[in-house]
Amino acid sequence: MSVTPSAPAASVPHPAQAPTQADLLDFVRRTAADTELIASLPLDPQGRTWVRLDGPGGSEAWLIGWPPGSGTGWHDHAESVGAFLTARGELKESSLAARLPTDGWKTLELSDGVDRERRLPAGRGRSFGRHHVHEVLNESTAEHAISVHAYYPPLPQIRRYSRTGPVLRLEHVERPQDWQ
């Protein structure tokens, strides 16, 4: 989709100052409160939909619709920090509380106790740092969820993983041209 609606006015940091995780979380919170914008997202019963937004301080931002049962699979956002917030419905985030090596591996065996899970109903969100590995799911069998996401710097790549029990395997790397 190439539609770029106007997002709520964001406090833009000084150009020499990159937006922080807190700035991104504030932006997604205020954007998710824009009921007209949230209602304008076209929803598809078969797959996720998205619209790119203007994020604060040169960040990349997205409004994403999640049909029932959809998810991202395990991934990270490389060198970008980010934030996301559920605007409608509920999402579940599974994440790893461990920093993974960034290069030089294809398969890792994860230690016990690294798994985290968060339920994020409408109005709840979180921010995260670089190399945060997670998956996001809409576990509802009947309702769409909608969320707002922001990343800085704009996503240079997304690494996709598969997971079987404690084994995490790097499957492929996506670049911006793959999703824009």
mmCIF file of the C-alpha atoms, coordinates in Angstrom:
data_MODEL
# 
_entry.id   MODEL 
# 
loop_
_atom_site.group_PDB 
_atom_site.id 
_atom_site.type_symbol 
_atom_site.label_atom_id 
_atom_site.label_alt_id 
_atom_site.label_comp_id 
_atom_site.label_asym_id 
_atom_site.label_entity_id 
_atom_site.label_seq_id 
_atom_site.pdbx_PDB_ins_code 
_atom_site.Cartn_x 
_atom_site.Cartn_y 
_atom_site.Cartn_z 
_atom_site.occupancy 
_atom_site.B_iso_or_equiv 
_atom_site.pdbx_formal_charge 
_atom_site.auth_seq_id 
_atom_site.auth_comp_id 
_atom_site.auth_asym_id 
_atom_site.auth_atom_id 
_atom_site.pdbx_PDB_model_num 
ATOM 1   C CA . MET A 1 1   ? 0.000   0.000   0.000  1.00 0.00 ? 1   MET A CA 1 
ATOM 2   C CA . SER A 1 2   ? 1.342   3.449   -0.807 1.00 0.00 ? 2   SER A CA 1 
ATOM 3   C CA . VAL A 1 3   ? -1.134  5.649   1.049  1.00 0.00 ? 3   VAL A CA 1 
ATOM 4   C CA . THR A 1 4   ? 0.476   8.048   3.518  1.00 0.00 ? 4   THR A CA 1 
ATOM 5   C CA . PRO A 1 5   ? -2.203  9.650   5.693  1.00 0.00 ? 5   PRO A CA 1 
ATOM 6   C CA . SER A 1 6   ? -1.386  12.435  8.041  1.00 0.00 ? 6   SER A CA 1 
ATOM 7   C CA . ALA A 1 7   ? -0.513  11.194  11.491 1.00 0.00 ? 7   ALA A CA 1 
ATOM 8   C CA . PRO A 1 8   ? -1.182  13.219  14.615 1.00 0.00 ? 8   PRO A CA 1 
ATOM 9   C CA . ALA A 1 9   ? 1.270   16.029  15.172 1.00 0.00 ? 9   ALA A CA 1 
ATOM 10  C CA . ALA A 1 10  ? 4.388   14.599  16.781 1.00 0.00 ? 10  ALA A CA 1 
ATOM 11  C CA . SER A 1 11  ? 6.935   16.391  18.861 1.00 0.00 ? 11  SER A CA 1 
ATOM 12  C CA . VAL A 1 12  ? 9.867   16.248  16.491 1.00 0.00 ? 12  VAL A CA 1 
ATOM 13  C CA . PRO A 1 13  ? 13.265  16.160  18.214 1.00 0.00 ? 13  PRO A CA 1 
ATOM 14  C CA . HIS A 1 14  ? 15.985  18.566  17.116 1.00 0.00 ? 14  HIS A CA 1 
ATOM 15  C CA . PRO A 1 15  ? 17.393  17.214  13.801 1.00 0.00 ? 15  PRO A CA 1 
ATOM 16  C CA . ALA A 1 16  ? 20.709  16.374  15.476 1.00 0.00 ? 16  ALA A CA 1 
ATOM 17  C CA . GLN A 1 17  ? 18.869  14.343  18.122 1.00 0.00 ? 17  GLN A CA 1 
ATOM 18  C CA . ALA A 1 18  ? 17.472  10.950  17.147 1.00 0.00 ? 18  ALA A CA 1 
ATOM 19  C CA . PRO A 1 19  ? 14.102  9.985   18.611 1.00 0.00 ? 19  PRO A CA 1 
ATOM 20  C CA . THR A 1 20  ? 14.438  7.809   21.702 1.00 0.00 ? 20  THR A CA 1 
ATOM 21  C CA . GLN A 1 21  ? 12.427  4.723   22.592 1.00 0.00 ? 21  GLN A CA 1 
ATOM 22  C CA . ALA A 1 22  ? 10.325  6.991   24.826 1.00 0.00 ? 22  ALA A CA 1 
ATOM 23  C CA . ASP A 1 23  ? 9.702   9.397   21.902 1.00 0.00 ? 23  ASP A CA 1 
ATOM 24  C CA . LEU A 1 24  ? 8.612   6.494   19.701 1.00 0.00 ? 24  LEU A CA 1 
ATOM 25  C CA . LEU A 1 25  ? 6.333   5.094   22.415 1.00 0.00 ? 25  LEU A CA 1 
ATOM 26  C CA . ASP A 1 26  ? 4.761   8.525   22.905 1.00 0.00 ? 26  ASP A CA 1 
ATOM 27  C CA . PHE A 1 27  ? 4.187   8.791   19.136 1.00 0.00 ? 27  PHE A CA 1 
ATOM 28  C CA . VAL A 1 28  ? 2.521   5.364   18.836 1.00 0.00 ? 28  VAL A CA 1 
ATOM 29  C CA . ARG A 1 29  ? 0.355   6.097   21.895 1.00 0.00 ? 29  ARG A CA 1 
ATOM 30  C CA . ARG A 1 30  ? -0.882  9.408   20.466 1.00 0.00 ? 30  ARG A CA 1 
ATOM 31  C CA . THR A 1 31  ? -1.359  7.951   16.986 1.00 0.00 ? 31  THR A CA 1 
ATOM 32  C CA . ALA A 1 32  ? -3.356  4.975   18.321 1.00 0.00 ? 32  ALA A CA 1 
ATOM 33  C CA . ALA A 1 33  ? -5.684  7.449   20.060 1.00 0.00 ? 33  ALA A CA 1 
ATOM 34  C CA . ASP A 1 34  ? -6.635  8.950   16.666 1.00 0.00 ? 34  ASP A CA 1 
ATOM 35  C CA . THR A 1 35  ? -9.866  6.968   16.184 1.00 0.00 ? 35  THR A CA 1 
ATOM 36  C CA . GLU A 1 36  ? -10.469 8.383   12.710 1.00 0.00 ? 36  GLU A CA 1 
ATOM 37  C CA . LEU A 1 37  ? -7.035  7.236   11.503 1.00 0.00 ? 37  LEU A CA 1 
ATOM 38  C CA . ILE A 1 38  ? -7.471  3.789   13.079 1.00 0.00 ? 38  ILE A CA 1 
ATOM 39  C CA . ALA A 1 39  ? -10.909 3.373   11.466 1.00 0.00 ? 39  ALA A CA 1 
ATOM 40  C CA . SER A 1 40  ? -9.502  4.378   8.049  1.00 0.00 ? 40  SER A CA 1 
ATOM 41  C CA . LEU A 1 41  ? -7.215  1.332   7.755  1.00 0.00 ? 41  LEU A CA 1 
ATOM 42  C CA . PRO A 1 42  ? -8.589  -1.108  5.173  1.00 0.00 ? 42  PRO A CA 1 
ATOM 43  C CA . LEU A 1 43  ? -8.809  -4.593  6.712  1.00 0.00 ? 43  LEU A CA 1 
ATOM 44  C CA . ASP A 1 44  ? -8.376  -7.836  4.778  1.00 0.00 ? 44  ASP A CA 1 
ATOM 45  C CA . PRO A 1 45  ? -9.716  -11.091 6.251  1.00 0.00 ? 45  PRO A CA 1 
ATOM 46  C CA . GLN A 1 46  ? -6.883  -13.063 4.609  1.00 0.00 ? 46  GLN A CA 1 
ATOM 47  C CA . GLY A 1 47  ? -3.732  -11.103 5.424  1.00 0.00 ? 47  GLY A CA 1 
ATOM 48  C CA . ARG A 1 48  ? -2.192  -8.209  7.273  1.00 0.00 ? 48  ARG A CA 1 
ATOM 49  C CA . THR A 1 49  ? -2.651  -4.728  5.833  1.00 0.00 ? 49  THR A CA 1 
ATOM 50  C CA . TRP A 1 50  ? -0.514  -1.676  6.475  1.00 0.00 ? 50  TRP A CA 1 
ATOM 51  C CA . VAL A 1 51  ? -0.143  2.003   5.770  1.00 0.00 ? 51  VAL A CA 1 
ATOM 52  C CA . ARG A 1 52  ? 3.086   3.903   6.217  1.00 0.00 ? 52  ARG A CA 1 
ATOM 53  C CA . LEU A 1 53  ? 2.906   6.966   8.497  1.00 0.00 ? 53  LEU A CA 1 
ATOM 54  C CA . ASP A 1 54  ? 5.187   9.940   9.088  1.00 0.00 ? 54  ASP A CA 1 
ATOM 55  C CA . GLY A 1 55  ? 7.040   9.160   12.313 1.00 0.00 ? 55  GLY A CA 1 
ATOM 56  C CA . PRO A 1 56  ? 8.846   11.638  14.558 1.00 0.00 ? 56  PRO A CA 1 
ATOM 57  C CA . GLY A 1 57  ? 12.380  12.786  13.788 1.00 0.00 ? 57  GLY A CA 1 
ATOM 58  C CA . GLY A 1 58  ? 12.759  10.791  10.569 1.00 0.00 ? 58  GLY A CA 1 
ATOM 59  C CA . SER A 1 59  ? 11.558  7.517   12.077 1.00 0.00 ? 59  SER A CA 1 
ATOM 60  C CA . GLU A 1 60  ? 9.669   4.901   10.094 1.00 0.00 ? 60  GLU A CA 1 
ATOM 61  C CA . ALA A 1 61  ? 6.095   4.294   11.285 1.00 0.00 ? 61  ALA A CA 1 
ATOM 62  C CA . TRP A 1 62  ? 3.301   1.925   10.291 1.00 0.00 ? 62  TRP A CA 1 
ATOM 63  C CA . LEU A 1 63  ? -0.371  1.354   10.990 1.00 0.00 ? 63  LEU A CA 1 
ATOM 64  C CA . ILE A 1 64  ? -0.952  -2.425  10.743 1.00 0.00 ? 64  ILE A CA 1 
ATOM 65  C CA . GLY A 1 65  ? -4.134  -4.487  10.592 1.00 0.00 ? 65  GLY A CA 1 
ATOM 66  C CA . TRP A 1 66  ? -4.006  -8.072  11.870 1.00 0.00 ? 66  TRP A CA 1 
ATOM 67  C CA . PRO A 1 67  ? -6.753  -10.504 10.831 1.00 0.00 ? 67  PRO A CA 1 
ATOM 68  C CA . PRO A 1 68  ? -7.719  -13.226 13.310 1.00 0.00 ? 68  PRO A CA 1 
ATOM 69  C CA . GLY A 1 69  ? -4.961  -15.808 13.723 1.00 0.00 ? 69  GLY A CA 1 
ATOM 70  C CA . SER A 1 70  ? -2.244  -13.781 11.963 1.00 0.00 ? 70  SER A CA 1 
ATOM 71  C CA . GLY A 1 71  ? 1.284   -13.116 13.177 1.00 0.00 ? 71  GLY A CA 1 
ATOM 72  C CA . THR A 1 72  ? 4.749   -12.037 12.203 1.00 0.00 ? 72  THR A CA 1 
ATOM 73  C CA . GLY A 1 73  ? 6.845   -15.096 12.973 1.00 0.00 ? 73  GLY A CA 1 
ATOM 74  C CA . TRP A 1 74  ? 10.108  -14.648 14.890 1.00 0.00 ? 74  TRP A CA 1 
ATOM 75  C CA . HIS A 1 75  ? 12.136  -11.655 13.698 1.00 0.00 ? 75  HIS A CA 1 
ATOM 76  C CA . ASP A 1 76  ? 14.236  -8.688  14.790 1.00 0.00 ? 76  ASP A CA 1 
ATOM 77  C CA . HIS A 1 77  ? 14.676  -5.118  13.555 1.00 0.00 ? 77  HIS A CA 1 
ATOM 78  C CA . ALA A 1 78  ? 18.481  -5.125  13.390 1.00 0.00 ? 78  ALA A CA 1 
ATOM 79  C CA . GLU A 1 79  ? 19.998  -1.807  14.504 1.00 0.00 ? 79  GLU A CA 1 
ATOM 80  C CA . SER A 1 80  ? 16.682  -0.007  14.979 1.00 0.00 ? 80  SER A CA 1 
ATOM 81  C CA . VAL A 1 81  ? 14.984  0.754   18.282 1.00 0.00 ? 81  VAL A CA 1 
ATOM 82  C CA . GLY A 1 82  ? 11.217  0.692   18.211 1.00 0.00 ? 82  GLY A CA 1 
ATOM 83  C CA . ALA A 1 83  ? 7.841   0.873   19.880 1.00 0.00 ? 83  ALA A CA 1 
ATOM 84  C CA . PHE A 1 84  ? 4.403   -0.476  19.151 1.00 0.00 ? 84  PHE A CA 1 
ATOM 85  C CA . LEU A 1 85  ? 0.980   -0.196  20.705 1.00 0.00 ? 85  LEU A CA 1 
ATOM 86  C CA . THR A 1 86  ? -2.304  -2.008  20.136 1.00 0.00 ? 86  THR A CA 1 
ATOM 87  C CA . ALA A 1 87  ? -5.006  0.441   19.033 1.00 0.00 ? 87  ALA A CA 1 
ATOM 88  C CA . ARG A 1 88  ? -7.827  -2.093  18.686 1.00 0.00 ? 88  ARG A CA 1 
ATOM 89  C CA . GLY A 1 89  ? -8.200  -5.745  19.697 1.00 0.00 ? 89  GLY A CA 1 
ATOM 90  C CA . GLU A 1 90  ? -5.388  -7.562  21.497 1.00 0.00 ? 90  GLU A CA 1 
ATOM 91  C CA . LEU A 1 91  ? -1.940  -8.731  20.436 1.00 0.00 ? 91  LEU A CA 1 
ATOM 92  C CA . LYS A 1 92  ? 0.435   -11.154 22.121 1.00 0.00 ? 92  LYS A CA 1 
ATOM 93  C CA . GLU A 1 93  ? 4.181   -10.609 21.973 1.00 0.00 ? 93  GLU A CA 1 
ATOM 94  C CA . SER A 1 94  ? 6.593   -13.460 22.605 1.00 0.00 ? 94  SER A CA 1 
ATOM 95  C CA . SER A 1 95  ? 10.187  -12.291 22.960 1.00 0.00 ? 95  SER A CA 1 
ATOM 96  C CA . LEU A 1 96  ? 13.624  -13.381 24.054 1.00 0.00 ? 96  LEU A CA 1 
ATOM 97  C CA . ALA A 1 97  ? 15.220  -11.810 27.134 1.00 0.00 ? 97  ALA A CA 1 
ATOM 98  C CA . ALA A 1 98  ? 18.706  -12.401 25.774 1.00 0.00 ? 98  ALA A CA 1 
ATOM 99  C CA . ARG A 1 99  ? 20.926  -10.511 23.394 1.00 0.00 ? 99  ARG A CA 1 
ATOM 100 C CA . LEU A 1 100 ? 21.861  -12.667 20.435 1.00 0.00 ? 100 LEU A CA 1 
ATOM 101 C CA . PRO A 1 101 ? 25.066  -12.354 18.436 1.00 0.00 ? 101 PRO A CA 1 
ATOM 102 C CA . THR A 1 102 ? 24.349  -10.199 15.387 1.00 0.00 ? 102 THR A CA 1 
ATOM 103 C CA . ASP A 1 103 ? 26.477  -12.057 12.838 1.00 0.00 ? 103 ASP A CA 1 
ATOM 104 C CA . GLY A 1 104 ? 28.274  -15.317 12.205 1.00 0.00 ? 104 GLY A CA 1 
ATOM 105 C CA . TRP A 1 105 ? 25.595  -17.840 13.157 1.00 0.00 ? 105 TRP A CA 1 
ATOM 106 C CA . LYS A 1 106 ? 22.750  -19.772 11.553 1.00 0.00 ? 106 LYS A CA 1 
ATOM 107 C CA . THR A 1 107 ? 21.485  -21.843 14.497 1.00 0.00 ? 107 THR A CA 1 
ATOM 108 C CA . LEU A 1 108 ? 21.477  -21.171 18.254 1.00 0.00 ? 108 LEU A CA 1 
ATOM 109 C CA . GLU A 1 109 ? 20.258  -23.218 21.176 1.00 0.00 ? 109 GLU A CA 1 
ATOM 110 C CA . LEU A 1 110 ? 18.520  -20.902 23.620 1.00 0.00 ? 110 LEU A CA 1 
ATOM 111 C CA . SER A 1 111 ? 18.992  -21.199 27.371 1.00 0.00 ? 111 SER A CA 1 
ATOM 112 C CA . ASP A 1 112 ? 16.111  -21.934 29.724 1.00 0.00 ? 112 ASP A CA 1 
ATOM 113 C CA . GLY A 1 113 ? 14.348  -18.863 31.087 1.00 0.00 ? 113 GLY A CA 1 
ATOM 114 C CA . VAL A 1 114 ? 14.837  -16.523 28.107 1.00 0.00 ? 114 VAL A CA 1 
ATOM 115 C CA . ASP A 1 115 ? 11.225  -16.605 26.907 1.00 0.00 ? 115 ASP A CA 1 
ATOM 116 C CA . ARG A 1 116 ? 8.932   -13.688 27.744 1.00 0.00 ? 116 ARG A CA 1 
ATOM 117 C CA . GLU A 1 117 ? 5.280   -13.187 26.887 1.00 0.00 ? 117 GLU A CA 1 
ATOM 118 C CA . ARG A 1 118 ? 3.145   -10.036 27.006 1.00 0.00 ? 118 ARG A CA 1 
ATOM 119 C CA . ARG A 1 119 ? -0.533  -9.528  26.348 1.00 0.00 ? 119 ARG A CA 1 
ATOM 120 C CA . LEU A 1 120 ? -1.177  -6.132  24.812 1.00 0.00 ? 120 LEU A CA 1 
ATOM 121 C CA . PRO A 1 121 ? -4.878  -5.208  24.767 1.00 0.00 ? 121 PRO A CA 1 
ATOM 122 C CA . ALA A 1 122 ? -6.005  -1.920  23.202 1.00 0.00 ? 122 ALA A CA 1 
ATOM 123 C CA . GLY A 1 123 ? -4.095  0.996   24.724 1.00 0.00 ? 123 GLY A CA 1 
ATOM 124 C CA . ARG A 1 124 ? -1.077  -1.084  25.807 1.00 0.00 ? 124 ARG A CA 1 
ATOM 125 C CA . GLY A 1 125 ? 2.270   -1.127  24.089 1.00 0.00 ? 125 GLY A CA 1 
ATOM 126 C CA . ARG A 1 126 ? 5.983   -1.252  24.620 1.00 0.00 ? 126 ARG A CA 1 
ATOM 127 C CA . SER A 1 127 ? 9.291   -0.008  23.367 1.00 0.00 ? 127 SER A CA 1 
ATOM 128 C CA . PHE A 1 128 ? 12.379  -2.100  22.665 1.00 0.00 ? 128 PHE A CA 1 
ATOM 129 C CA . GLY A 1 129 ? 16.058  -1.766  21.904 1.00 0.00 ? 129 GLY A CA 1 
ATOM 130 C CA . ARG A 1 130 ? 18.299  -2.882  19.063 1.00 0.00 ? 130 ARG A CA 1 
ATOM 131 C CA . HIS A 1 131 ? 18.337  -6.568  18.092 1.00 0.00 ? 131 HIS A CA 1 
ATOM 132 C CA . HIS A 1 132 ? 15.105  -7.306  19.984 1.00 0.00 ? 132 HIS A CA 1 
ATOM 133 C CA . VAL A 1 133 ? 13.931  -10.757 18.814 1.00 0.00 ? 133 VAL A CA 1 
ATOM 134 C CA . HIS A 1 134 ? 10.180  -11.312 19.017 1.00 0.00 ? 134 HIS A CA 1 
ATOM 135 C CA . GLU A 1 135 ? 7.007   -12.460 17.329 1.00 0.00 ? 135 GLU A CA 1 
ATOM 136 C CA . VAL A 1 136 ? 3.651   -10.701 17.452 1.00 0.00 ? 136 VAL A CA 1 
ATOM 137 C CA . LEU A 1 137 ? 0.341   -12.552 17.139 1.00 0.00 ? 137 LEU A CA 1 
ATOM 138 C CA . ASN A 1 138 ? -3.370  -11.835 16.975 1.00 0.00 ? 138 ASN A CA 1 
ATOM 139 C CA . GLU A 1 139 ? -4.695  -14.961 18.684 1.00 0.00 ? 139 GLU A CA 1 
ATOM 140 C CA . SER A 1 140 ? -8.345  -13.957 18.336 1.00 0.00 ? 140 SER A CA 1 
ATOM 141 C CA . THR A 1 141 ? -10.426 -16.305 16.226 1.00 0.00 ? 141 THR A CA 1 
ATOM 142 C CA . ALA A 1 142 ? -12.974 -13.611 15.384 1.00 0.00 ? 142 ALA A CA 1 
ATOM 143 C CA . GLU A 1 143 ? -11.617 -10.052 15.641 1.00 0.00 ? 143 GLU A CA 1 
ATOM 144 C CA . HIS A 1 144 ? -9.072  -7.972  13.768 1.00 0.00 ? 144 HIS A CA 1 
ATOM 145 C CA . ALA A 1 145 ? -6.439  -6.148  15.796 1.00 0.00 ? 145 ALA A CA 1 
ATOM 146 C CA . ILE A 1 146 ? -4.846  -2.857  14.740 1.00 0.00 ? 146 ILE A CA 1 
ATOM 147 C CA . SER A 1 147 ? -1.508  -1.548  15.974 1.00 0.00 ? 147 SER A CA 1 
ATOM 148 C CA . VAL A 1 148 ? 0.854   1.381   15.451 1.00 0.00 ? 148 VAL A CA 1 
ATOM 149 C CA . HIS A 1 149 ? 4.632   0.815   15.115 1.00 0.00 ? 149 HIS A CA 1 
ATOM 150 C CA . ALA A 1 150 ? 7.621   3.181   14.901 1.00 0.00 ? 150 ALA A CA 1 
ATOM 151 C CA . TYR A 1 151 ? 11.336  2.453   14.338 1.00 0.00 ? 151 TYR A CA 1 
ATOM 152 C CA . TYR A 1 152 ? 14.494  4.533   14.344 1.00 0.00 ? 152 TYR A CA 1 
ATOM 153 C CA . PRO A 1 153 ? 16.592  4.547   12.341 1.00 0.00 ? 153 PRO A CA 1 
ATOM 154 C CA . PRO A 1 154 ? 14.243  3.493   9.544  1.00 0.00 ? 154 PRO A CA 1 
ATOM 155 C CA . LEU A 1 155 ? 14.487  -0.277  9.214  1.00 0.00 ? 155 LEU A CA 1 
ATOM 156 C CA . PRO A 1 156 ? 17.716  -1.265  7.435  1.00 0.00 ? 156 PRO A CA 1 
ATOM 157 C CA . GLN A 1 157 ? 16.674  -4.921  7.465  1.00 0.00 ? 157 GLN A CA 1 
ATOM 158 C CA . ILE A 1 158 ? 14.563  -7.502  9.250  1.00 0.00 ? 158 ILE A CA 1 
ATOM 159 C CA . ARG A 1 159 ? 16.076  -10.874 10.105 1.00 0.00 ? 159 ARG A CA 1 
ATOM 160 C CA . ARG A 1 160 ? 13.528  -13.724 10.046 1.00 0.00 ? 160 ARG A CA 1 
ATOM 161 C CA . TYR A 1 161 ? 13.927  -16.805 12.237 1.00 0.00 ? 161 TYR A CA 1 
ATOM 162 C CA . SER A 1 162 ? 12.282  -20.177 12.682 1.00 0.00 ? 162 SER A CA 1 
ATOM 163 C CA . ARG A 1 163 ? 12.028  -21.766 16.093 1.00 0.00 ? 163 ARG A CA 1 
ATOM 164 C CA . THR A 1 164 ? 11.656  -25.358 17.190 1.00 0.00 ? 164 THR A CA 1 
ATOM 165 C CA . GLY A 1 165 ? 11.727  -25.704 20.977 1.00 0.00 ? 165 GLY A CA 1 
ATOM 166 C CA . PRO A 1 166 ? 14.959  -24.087 22.183 1.00 0.00 ? 166 PRO A CA 1 
ATOM 167 C CA . VAL A 1 167 ? 16.526  -23.963 18.694 1.00 0.00 ? 167 VAL A CA 1 
ATOM 168 C CA . LEU A 1 168 ? 16.422  -20.629 16.844 1.00 0.00 ? 168 LEU A CA 1 
ATOM 169 C CA . ARG A 1 169 ? 17.511  -20.651 13.206 1.00 0.00 ? 169 ARG A CA 1 
ATOM 170 C CA . LEU A 1 170 ? 18.215  -17.637 10.987 1.00 0.00 ? 170 LEU A CA 1 
ATOM 171 C CA . GLU A 1 171 ? 16.151  -18.242 7.837  1.00 0.00 ? 171 GLU A CA 1 
ATOM 172 C CA . HIS A 1 172 ? 16.574  -15.096 5.749  1.00 0.00 ? 172 HIS A CA 1 
ATOM 173 C CA . VAL A 1 173 ? 17.125  -11.353 5.770  1.00 0.00 ? 173 VAL A CA 1 
ATOM 174 C CA . GLU A 1 174 ? 14.627  -8.880  4.293  1.00 0.00 ? 174 GLU A CA 1 
ATOM 175 C CA . ARG A 1 175 ? 15.592  -5.433  3.064  1.00 0.00 ? 175 ARG A CA 1 
ATOM 176 C CA . PRO A 1 176 ? 13.275  -2.381  2.750  1.00 0.00 ? 176 PRO A CA 1 
ATOM 177 C CA . GLN A 1 177 ? 12.489  -3.076  -0.915 1.00 0.00 ? 177 GLN A CA 1 
ATOM 178 C CA . ASP A 1 178 ? 10.936  -6.389  0.208  1.00 0.00 ? 178 ASP A CA 1 
ATOM 179 C CA . TRP A 1 179 ? 8.117   -4.730  2.212  1.00 0.00 ? 179 TRP A CA 1 
ATOM 180 C CA . GLN A 1 180 ? 7.675   -1.192  0.867  1.00 0.00 ? 180 GLN A CA 1 
# 
